[in-house]
Amino acid sequence: MISLVSAIGALVAGIATAQAGGFAVREQSAYGQGSSFAGMAAPGDSISSMFWNPAAVTMVTGMTVEGNITGVFPRSELDVDPARSTLTRLGISGNGGNVGETGVVPAGYFAMPVNDQLYLGVSLNAPYGFSTTSQTPWVGMFSHLDADATSVNVTPVVGYKFNDMISVAVGMQIEYFDVSIETALAPIASPPRQRLNGDSTDVGFVAGVTLTPFDGTTIGIGYRSMVKHSLEGSQTFDVPLRTPPLGTIPAGSYPISADVSLPDTLSIGVRQRINDVFTVMAGMEWANWSRIQTVPFAGSPARTNLALDFQDGWYFSLGGEYKYDPEWTFRAGLGYEIAPTTDEHRSMRLPDADRVWASIGASYNWTKQLSIDAGYSHLFVQDAPVDETTAGFRYAGTAEGSADIFSLGIRYKFGG
């Protein structure tokens, strides 16, 4: 299983890119993309709601499969403050360019009824990931050259429908996570590098409940547990590293390890049908990013650690659906995200900040069995301060960002 998950991670999740708080990847559904994921924990027509609430597995009337693919086109640049950036004294004034890397996020879902009450399903997602690259030489090269985090999460679930009002589900997360960080060891155009990398496969769980207290009203609550990753990897120096307190560290590769607990999340969604053609949705999500503070790398000859000092993240969304005719449904939504990154610990490795999501989308029922979903979002990322010092080299300025996201999904129902 570990080798299979690792192979899938290298093939697909390695090209995912974070566009949610911290380094989470929210883009798990073309259906949800079109409404800024408003109310996705309350199942609608798409089984991709299983990512937010596994009890969505009980919505199917027959075997159903769904695949989604999302393209993310981010922009994030630093407006450099030369007075507070050490390398400008050496004539290096570059801002690193657009550090955001274009990414592709895949997601897949399967659900089927065993009988009128018991349901089985599985989802395949890349819930965490980011990729940033800075152009050299630049003022923050001792802090960031390249950084990547990738993941693959396989979640089998079992659902039980008590009656038309209450459904529940539980499942197991099997998650592969890989991280790599590269920084410069000299202020030149093609610098020697320090590389940190590690990976692991670990497990967690999911649980959820769907309530239908009245006809036309759906309430969903979903929980994804933390996954504690025990990363094993290496720290590599292209050239000897001279540090006053530790002496000279010879060039080479050294085994290291680190423990990182990726956050548990709680999602709450509501869908309310207003009439035969219009439905409103609302959602809230809490992510326990404050689990991650300073991450030490055991075995590091340079005593390296990564200070993130996250606070909890929050996401609020509101959207609506309009059923134009039996074939076409249109939707739109707005979201507001409170990022877990603090001003004191923001870097261009992960230039995260509060943001507004604005989205539109549509679904087309090609046949009774085949449906196509499409969604588009634009992210307005708040300008945010950057002021970081690494190995005595400081850089500072203002991070400015935005993103465009396009998503396409296909869903096929084999029965019902």
Summary of the structure (lengths in Angstrom):
residues: 416
radius of gyration: 22.5
end to end distance: 33.1
largest distance: 73.5
contacts: 1586
relative contact order: 0.20
helix: 10%
strand: 57%
